[in-house]
């Protein structure tokens, strides 16, 4: 079973995406912000994919990506944000996919499947 780390400060979004991804057969763990995510990423069980929001308290998504690069944590990343304006940011380009949040989860699920299929 593929493992996904979901990083989003909105509890409702975490709950919705966790439920949807679990129904699709993924094991999902969640973090409220980048600091929590990094703690989980440094653990023994590395996820197969990270879904990362950008605007979060304590440590935002771009800072998290920067830390992942510095720590050489090579995990595919999907940026999942309500803001399309960050798409051309230098650190956003490190991500494997950029999906703007919408009530239709089709694009997000498609990217998850593409990046976890091996």
N, CA and C atoms as an extended XYZ file, in Angstrom:
354
Properties=species:S:1:pos:R:3:atomname:S:1:resname:S:1:resid:I:1 pbc="F F F"
N         0.848       -1.177        0.000 N   UNK     1
C         0.000        0.000        0.000 CA  UNK     1
C         0.894        1.241        0.000 C   UNK     1
N         0.625        2.165       -0.886 N   UNK     2
C         1.393        3.404       -0.992 CA  UNK     2
C         0.992        4.349        0.134 C   UNK     2
N         2.008        5.038        0.666 N   UNK     3
C         1.792        5.959        1.784 CA  UNK     3
C         1.887        7.411        1.310 C   UNK     3
N         0.938        8.217        1.758 N   UNK     4
C         0.882        9.632        1.404 CA  UNK     4
C         0.933       10.456        2.680 C   UNK     4
N         1.758       11.500        2.656 N   UNK     5
C         1.768       12.485        3.730 CA  UNK     5
C         1.010       13.704        3.231 C   UNK     5
N        -0.071       14.034        3.900 N   UNK     6
C        -0.920       15.168        3.555 CA  UNK     6
C        -0.610       16.308        4.520 C   UNK     6
N        -0.218       17.464        3.972 N   UNK     7
C         0.170       18.602        4.812 CA  UNK     7
C        -0.739       19.785        4.476 C   UNK     7
N        -1.628       20.123        5.415 N   UNK     8
C        -2.570       21.223        5.208 CA  UNK     8
C        -3.042       21.698        6.571 C   UNK     8
N        -3.135       23.002        6.758 N   UNK     9
C        -3.565       23.545        8.047 CA  UNK     9
C        -5.082       23.536        8.229 C   UNK     9
N        -5.830       23.263        7.187 N   UNK    10
C        -7.293       23.239        7.263 CA  UNK    10
C        -7.757       21.816        7.606 C   UNK    10
N        -8.307       21.672        8.794 N   UNK    11
C        -8.729       20.348        9.272 CA  UNK    11
C        -9.785       19.718        8.372 C   UNK    11
N       -10.673       20.521        7.818 N   UNK    12
C       -11.721       19.986        6.947 CA  UNK    12
C       -11.131       19.407        5.658 C   UNK    12
N       -10.163       20.098        5.107 N   UNK    13
C        -9.508       19.608        3.881 CA  UNK    13
C        -8.729       18.333        4.196 C   UNK    13
N        -8.018       18.316        5.328 N   UNK    14
C        -7.286       17.101        5.711 CA  UNK    14
C        -8.241       15.921        5.847 C   UNK    14
N        -9.369       16.147        6.486 N   UNK    15
C       -10.340       15.076        6.696 CA  UNK    15
C       -10.914       14.584        5.365 C   UNK    15
N       -11.310       15.503        4.507 N   UNK    16
C       -11.877       15.146        3.211 CA  UNK    16
C       -10.873       14.373        2.363 C   UNK    16
N        -9.660       14.918        2.226 N   UNK    17
C        -8.664       14.259        1.381 CA  UNK    17
C        -8.221       12.928        1.958 C   UNK    17
N        -8.098       12.856        3.269 N   UNK    18
C        -7.733       11.583        3.898 CA  UNK    18
C        -8.766       10.519        3.559 C   UNK    18
N       -10.032       10.862        3.721 N   UNK    19
C       -11.112        9.909        3.426 CA  UNK    19
C       -11.098        9.498        1.950 C   UNK    19
N       -10.984       10.460        1.061 N   UNK    20
C       -10.987       10.173       -0.382 CA  UNK    20
C        -9.799        9.294       -0.779 C   UNK    20
N        -8.619        9.625       -0.269 N   UNK    21
C        -7.417        8.867       -0.640 CA  UNK    21
C        -7.420        7.470       -0.021 C   UNK    21
N        -7.941        7.339        1.200 N   UNK    22
C        -8.051        6.016        1.813 CA  UNK    22
C        -9.019        5.138        1.034 C   UNK    22
N       -10.113        5.726        0.542 N   UNK    23
C       -11.058        4.977       -0.282 CA  UNK    23
C       -10.405        4.491       -1.575 C   UNK    23
N        -9.391        5.233       -2.040 N   UNK    24
C        -8.657        4.850       -3.243 CA  UNK    24
C        -7.518        3.871       -2.945 C   UNK    24
N        -7.377        3.463       -1.677 N   UNK    25
C        -6.397        2.439       -1.326 CA  UNK    25
C        -5.057        2.941       -0.817 C   UNK    25
N        -4.961        4.206       -0.442 N   UNK    26
C        -3.711        4.751        0.070 CA  UNK    26
C        -3.736        4.825        1.591 C   UNK    26
N        -2.578        4.675        2.202 N   UNK    27
C        -2.421        4.933        3.634 CA  UNK    27
C        -2.050        6.403        3.760 C   UNK    27
N        -2.776        7.141        4.584 N   UNK    28
C        -2.585        8.589        4.668 CA  UNK    28
C        -2.229        8.981        6.092 C   UNK    28
N        -1.159        9.758        6.220 N   UNK    29
C        -0.858       10.415        7.481 CA  UNK    29
C        -0.942       11.909        7.211 C   UNK    29
N        -1.165       12.687        8.260 N   UNK    30
C        -1.408       14.118        8.047 CA  UNK    30
C        -0.591       14.967        9.006 C   UNK    30
N        -0.289       16.171        8.536 N   UNK    31
C         0.411       17.171        9.344 CA  UNK    31
C        -0.283       18.508        9.153 C   UNK    31
N        -0.244       19.334       10.200 N   UNK    32
C        -0.895       20.656       10.175 CA  UNK    32
C        -0.049       21.726        9.518 C   UNK    32
N         1.258       21.510        9.438 N   UNK    33
C         2.160       22.527        8.891 CA  UNK    33
C         3.478       21.872        8.497 C   UNK    33
N         4.372       22.661        7.938 N   UNK    34
C         5.637       22.142        7.459 CA  UNK    34
C         6.530       21.581        8.546 C   UNK    34
N         6.500       22.166        9.728 N   UNK    35
C         7.327       21.662       10.824 CA  UNK    35
C         6.928       20.240       11.190 C   UNK    35
N         5.623       20.010       11.307 N   UNK    36
C         5.137       18.660       11.604 CA  UNK    36
C         5.494       17.700       10.472 C   UNK    36
N         5.358       18.187        9.241 N   UNK    37
C         5.665       17.351        8.080 CA  UNK    37
C         7.120       16.910        8.091 C   UNK    37
N         8.035       17.834        8.369 N   UNK    38
C         9.457       17.479        8.393 CA  UNK    38
C         9.758       16.447        9.463 C   UNK    38
N         9.104       16.573       10.614 N   UNK    39
C         9.290       15.570       11.672 CA  UNK    39
C         8.865       14.187       11.181 C   UNK    39
N         7.738       14.137       10.496 N   UNK    40
C         7.260       12.854        9.972 CA  UNK    40
C         8.168       12.341        8.851 C   UNK    40
N         8.667       13.240        8.022 N   UNK    41
C         9.530       12.833        6.909 CA  UNK    41
C        10.872       12.296        7.381 C   UNK    41
N        11.310       12.739        8.542 N   UNK    42
C        12.578       12.256        9.090 CA  UNK    42
C        12.418       10.922        9.815 C   UNK    42
N        11.184       10.463        9.953 N   UNK    43
C        10.902        9.208       10.642 CA  UNK    43
C        11.351        8.008        9.828 C   UNK    43
N        11.111        6.839       10.375 N   UNK    44
C        11.559        5.601        9.746 CA  UNK    44
C        10.795        5.265        8.475 C   UNK    44
N         9.505        5.478        8.475 N   UNK    45
C         8.693        5.129        7.302 CA  UNK    45
C         8.472        6.351        6.431 C   UNK    45
N         9.192        6.414        5.346 N   UNK    46
C         9.062        7.536        4.413 CA  UNK    46
C         7.795        7.354        3.574 C   UNK    46
N         7.069        8.442        3.328 N   UNK    47
C         5.906        8.328        2.453 CA  UNK    47
C         6.353        8.179        0.999 C   UNK    47
N         5.457        7.708        0.172 N   UNK    48
C         5.721        7.587       -1.258 CA  UNK    48
C         5.400        8.884       -1.981 C   UNK    48
N         4.692        9.790       -1.290 N   UNK    49
C         4.247       11.042       -1.901 CA  UNK    49
C         3.878       12.031       -0.798 C   UNK    49
N         4.123       13.321       -1.064 N   UNK    50
C         3.698       14.381       -0.154 CA  UNK    50
C         2.739       15.292       -0.921 C   UNK    50
N         1.574       15.549       -0.324 N   UNK    51
C         0.635       16.548       -0.846 CA  UNK    51
C         0.758       17.736        0.102 C   UNK    51
N         1.149       18.884       -0.448 N   UNK    52
C         1.576       20.004        0.378 CA  UNK    52
C         0.827       21.292        0.051 C   UNK    52
N         0.170       21.848        1.063 N   UNK    53
C        -0.433       23.178        0.936 CA  UNK    53
C         0.688       24.203        1.017 C   UNK    53
N         0.454       25.418        0.562 N   UNK    54
C         1.497       26.437        0.619 CA  UNK    54
C         1.340       27.395        1.792 C   UNK    54
N         0.167       27.941        1.985 N   UNK    55
C        -0.025       28.919        3.054 CA  UNK    55
C        -0.454       28.213        4.334 C   UNK    55
N         0.502       28.140        5.273 N   UNK    56
C         0.259       27.492        6.564 CA  UNK    56
C         1.029       28.238        7.635 C   UNK    56
N         0.581       28.151        8.894 N   UNK    57
C         1.322       28.786        9.986 CA  UNK    57
C         2.594       27.993       10.322 C   UNK    57
N         3.465       28.605       11.077 N   UNK    58
C         4.719       28.033       11.577 CA  UNK    58
C         5.739       27.806       10.478 C   UNK    58
N         5.424       26.996        9.487 N   UNK    59
C         6.313       26.776        8.344 CA  UNK    59
C         5.443       26.526        7.131 C   UNK    59
N         5.529       27.432        6.148 N   UNK    60
C         4.675       27.285        4.970 CA  UNK    60
C         5.234       26.236        4.011 C   UNK    60
N         4.511       25.993        2.954 N   UNK    61
C         4.878       24.955        2.013 CA  UNK    61
C         6.181       25.202        1.280 C   UNK    61
N         6.445       26.458        0.906 N   UNK    62
C         7.691       26.754        0.201 CA  UNK    62
C         8.900       26.550        1.114 C   UNK    62
N         8.774       26.961        2.373 N   UNK    63
C         9.851       26.705        3.338 CA  UNK    63
C        10.054       25.204        3.528 C   UNK    63
N         8.964       24.468        3.537 N   UNK    64
C         9.038       23.018        3.705 CA  UNK    64
C         9.781       22.382        2.535 C   UNK    64
N         9.448       22.820        1.326 N   UNK    65
C        10.143       22.294        0.147 CA  UNK    65
C        11.633       22.609        0.233 C   UNK    65
N        11.965       23.831        0.616 N   UNK    66
C        13.366       24.209        0.761 CA  UNK    66
C        14.090       23.327        1.765 C   UNK    66
N        13.451       23.035        2.883 N   UNK    67
C        14.051       22.156        3.893 CA  UNK    67
C        14.193       20.734        3.376 C   UNK    67
N        13.205       20.271        2.620 N   UNK    68
C        13.290       18.926        2.052 CA  UNK    68
C        14.473       18.813        1.095 C   UNK    68
N        14.693       19.862        0.308 N   UNK    69
C        15.822       19.866       -0.628 CA  UNK    69
C        17.136       19.846        0.153 C   UNK    69
N        17.254       20.699        1.170 N   UNK    70
C        18.477       20.760        1.973 CA  UNK    70
C        18.773       19.428        2.661 C   UNK    70
N        17.724       18.769        3.124 N   UNK    71
C        17.889       17.485        3.828 CA  UNK    71
C        17.975       16.295        2.864 C   UNK    71
N        17.873       16.590        1.576 N   UNK    72
C        17.919       15.555        0.528 CA  UNK    72
C        16.832       14.497        0.731 C   UNK    72
N        15.644       14.967        1.104 N   UNK    73
C        14.482       14.087        1.257 CA  UNK    73
C        13.808       13.981       -0.101 C   UNK    73
N        14.157       12.973       -0.821 N   UNK    74
C        13.681       12.821       -2.191 CA  UNK    74
C        12.354       12.065       -2.210 C   UNK    74
N        11.293       12.824       -2.104 N   UNK    75
C         9.940       12.294       -2.124 CA  UNK    75
C         9.159       13.127       -3.134 C   UNK    75
N         8.386       12.500       -4.006 N   UNK    76
C         7.566       13.289       -4.933 CA  UNK    76
C         6.620       14.218       -4.161 C   UNK    76
N         6.431       15.421       -4.699 N   UNK    77
C         5.603       16.438       -4.038 CA  UNK    77
C         4.537       16.936       -5.000 C   UNK    77
N         3.308       16.996       -4.496 N   UNK    78
C         2.228       17.687       -5.199 CA  UNK    78
C         1.898       18.914       -4.360 C   UNK    78
N         2.064       20.085       -4.939 N   UNK    79
C         1.595       21.296       -4.270 CA  UNK    79
C         0.092       21.374       -4.515 C   UNK    79
N        -0.660       21.500       -3.432 N   UNK    80
C        -2.119       21.572       -3.501 CA  UNK    80
C        -2.533       22.852       -2.774 C   UNK    80
N        -2.807       23.895       -3.537 N   UNK    81
C        -3.032       25.207       -2.952 CA  UNK    81
C        -4.187       25.933       -3.630 C   UNK    81
N        -4.733       26.907       -2.938 N   UNK    82
C        -5.792       27.738       -3.505 CA  UNK    82
C        -5.213       28.878       -4.337 C   UNK    82
N        -3.898       29.016       -4.357 N   UNK    83
C        -3.247       30.163       -4.990 CA  UNK    83
C        -2.445       29.747       -6.221 C   UNK    83
N        -2.911       30.135       -7.370 N   UNK    84
C        -2.191       29.813       -8.601 CA  UNK    84
C        -0.972       30.713       -8.789 C   UNK    84
N        -0.894       31.806       -8.043 N   UNK    85
C         0.174       32.793       -8.217 CA  UNK    85
C         1.562       32.275       -7.830 C   UNK    85
N         1.641       31.192       -7.090 N   UNK    86
C         2.938       30.647       -6.681 CA  UNK    86
C         3.509       29.655       -7.697 C   UNK    86
N         2.780       29.379       -8.744 N   UNK    87
C         3.175       28.356       -9.715 CA  UNK    87
C         4.583       28.589      -10.284 C   UNK    87
N         4.953       29.850      -10.500 N   UNK    88
C         6.251       30.149      -11.099 CA  UNK    88
C         7.333       30.476      -10.075 C   UNK    88
N         7.045       30.289       -8.801 N   UNK    89
C         8.048       30.494       -7.767 CA  UNK    89
C         9.137       29.428       -7.912 C   UNK    89
N        10.357       29.835       -7.700 N   UNK    90
C        11.509       28.949       -7.832 CA  UNK    90
C        11.324       27.632       -7.068 C   UNK    90
N        10.887       27.697       -5.816 N   UNK    91
C        10.734       26.469       -5.034 CA  UNK    91
C         9.523       25.652       -5.474 C   UNK    91
N         8.502       26.291       -6.018 N   UNK    92
C         7.353       25.540       -6.534 CA  UNK    92
C         7.755       24.644       -7.689 C   UNK    92
N         8.762       25.079       -8.418 N   UNK    93
C         9.206       24.299       -9.582 CA  UNK    93
C         9.901       23.005       -9.186 C   UNK    93
N        10.285       22.880       -7.920 N   UNK    94
C        10.884       21.638       -7.420 CA  UNK    94
C         9.816       20.544       -7.324 C   UNK    94
N         8.578       20.949       -7.102 N   UNK    95
C         7.484       19.985       -6.953 CA  UNK    95
C         7.229       19.243       -8.262 C   UNK    95
N         6.702       18.051       -8.122 N   UNK    96
C         6.397       17.213       -9.283 CA  UNK    96
C         5.077       17.589       -9.943 C   UNK    96
N         4.202       18.262       -9.187 N   UNK    97
C         2.919       18.699       -9.740 CA  UNK    97
C         2.413       19.878       -8.920 C   UNK    97
N         1.583       20.694       -9.565 N   UNK    98
C         0.986       21.869       -8.937 CA  UNK    98
C        -0.499       21.809       -9.249 C   UNK    98
N        -1.322       21.620       -8.219 N   UNK    99
C        -2.764       21.489       -8.415 CA  UNK    99
C        -3.460       22.572       -7.592 C   UNK    99
N        -4.279       23.369       -8.263 N   UNK   100
C        -5.049       24.399       -7.570 CA  UNK   100
C        -6.275       23.742       -6.941 C   UNK   100
N        -6.519       24.069       -5.672 N   UNK   101
C        -7.634       23.469       -4.938 CA  UNK   101
C        -8.963       23.796       -5.602 C   UNK   101
N        -9.805       22.782       -5.643 N   UNK   102
C       -11.152       22.912       -6.163 CA  UNK   102
C       -11.994       21.811       -5.518 C   UNK   102
N       -13.304       21.933       -5.604 N   UNK   103
C       -14.165       20.890       -5.045 CA  UNK   103
C       -14.115       19.610       -5.868 C   UNK   103
N       -13.643       19.700       -7.097 N   UNK   104
C       -13.485       18.534       -7.961 CA  UNK   104
C       -12.075       17.970       -7.744 C   UNK   104
N       -11.983       16.797       -7.169 N   UNK   105
C       -10.691       16.211       -6.830 CA  UNK   105
C       -10.083       15.377       -7.957 C   UNK   105
N       -10.682       15.428       -9.146 N   UNK   106
C       -10.226       14.608      -10.263 CA  UNK   106
C        -8.759       14.841      -10.602 C   UNK   106
N        -8.355       16.095      -10.758 N   UNK   107
C        -6.966       16.381      -11.140 CA  UNK   107
C        -5.994       15.949      -10.048 C   UNK   107
N        -6.324       16.226       -8.793 N   UNK   108
C        -5.452       15.829       -7.700 CA  UNK   108
C        -5.286       14.313       -7.665 C   UNK   108
N        -6.391       13.593       -7.754 N   UNK   109
C        -6.329       12.130       -7.720 CA  UNK   109
C        -5.547       11.569       -8.905 C   UNK   109
N        -5.679       12.197      -10.056 N   UNK   110
C        -4.937       11.763      -11.239 CA  UNK   110
C        -3.437       11.916      -11.000 C   UNK   110
N        -3.024       13.059      -10.453 N   UNK   111
C        -1.598       13.293      -10.169 CA  UNK   111
C        -1.089       12.332       -9.096 C   UNK   111
N        -1.896       12.069       -8.084 N   UNK   112
C        -1.504       11.112       -7.037 CA  UNK   112
C        -1.248        9.754       -7.685 C   UNK   112
N        -2.165        9.314       -8.509 N   UNK   113
C        -2.020        8.006       -9.159 CA  UNK   113
C        -0.764        7.980      -10.044 C   UNK   113
N        -0.551        9.030      -10.834 N   UNK   114
C         0.622        9.083      -11.715 CA  UNK   114
C         1.928        9.002      -10.923 C   UNK   114
N         1.983        9.720       -9.826 N   UNK   115
C         3.242        9.803       -9.070 CA  UNK   115
C         3.488        8.613       -8.139 C   UNK   115
N         2.462        7.816       -7.886 N   UNK   116
C         2.645        6.651       -7.037 CA  UNK   116
C         2.639        5.336       -7.817 C   UNK   116
N         2.351        5.415       -9.096 N   UNK   117
C         2.288        4.189       -9.913 CA  UNK   117
C         3.713        3.705      -10.220 C   UNK   117
N         4.036        2.533       -9.705 N   UNK   118
C         5.327        1.894      -10.020 CA  UNK   118
C         5.204        0.401       -9.989 C   UNK   118
